[in-house]
């Protein structure tokens, strides 16, 4: 395993701590079991001075979720040569579950 692969896994592990965000992957089948590939790793791009993490929001509000993601990913980068790299967290989609309202807030009540 390479240093970039290790860093990608650490970033994904940090992201998993944020309830309401998940890696944006090209497959709708979680970890597509029929192909031995870590699909989630496709959501992380690591460059010389930029780290981009593509996510899908499953909850709202977005600013709070993105702040939490930054707070858990930035310390991972701080331990590497990418400590000063720009971190971009890109929301590629908002899952429809993010728009489901709590039953206490029904409009027909």
N, C-alpha and C positions, 0 to 999 in steps of 0.2 A: 504494500500500500504506500502511496506517495504522501508527501506532506500536504498537498492540496486536498487529497481525498480525506485525510485525517481532519483537516480544518473544515471541510464540507460537512463531515459527520458531526463535528463539534457544534457547528452553526445550526445544523438541523436539530440536534439534541437541545440546544438552547431555545430554539423556536418552539419546540414541543411543549415548553413550559408556559407558553402564551395561549390560554384558552380563548379561542375565537379566531385563530389563524392557523392555516396549514400550508404546507408547501404546494405551490402550483405545479402540477405535473400534466403531461400530455395524455395520460391515461386516466380514465374515470374508474378503473378497477384498481382499488388500493393494492399497491405492491404486486401488480399483475403476476400472479404466482406461476404462470406458465412460461415466463421469461425470467431467467436468473439475472436481474438487473435491479439496481437500487434506483427506482424511478424518482424518488424524492430528491436525489442528488442533482437532477436536472434543473431544479429550482434555484440552484446556487451557482453564480458565476464569480470566479475569482480572477481579478486582473492584477496588474502591478500596483495600481493606486486606487482601485475601485472594487468593492464587493457588492454584488447585486443579489438580492434574495427576492424571488417572486413568490407571492403568497395569494391564497384565497381566503377571504374573510367569511367566517361562519357566524359572526356576531357583529354588533355595532355598539358604540360609535367607533369609526375608523381612527380618529386622532389618538384616542386612548390606547387602542390596540397597537398602533404603530409605535407609540411611545414605549409601551411595554416590550415590544420586539427589539427596539433599539437598546433598551436597558439590559436585555439579556444577551444580545449578540455582541455589543460593543466590548464587554469585558473579555469575550473569547478572542476578538481581534487584538486587544491590548497586549496579549501574551505572545504576539507574533510580530513579524516584520511589517505587518499590515496595520499596526496600531494607529497610524495617521491616515490610513486610506479612507476614502469617502465610502460611506455605507448607504446604499439605496435599498429601500424596502418598497417593492412595487406590488401594488394590489392589482392582480390580473383579472379578478372576478370577485363578485359578492354572491355567496351561496344563498339560495332562496330561504334557507333556514334562518338567515340573519334578519329577515323581514317578518318572521312569525311573531305575532304579538302574544304576550302573556294573557291568559284567560281573564285576569283581573282587569284588563284594559280593553275589553270587547266594546266595539262601537254600537252594538245592538242592545246594550244593557241599559 
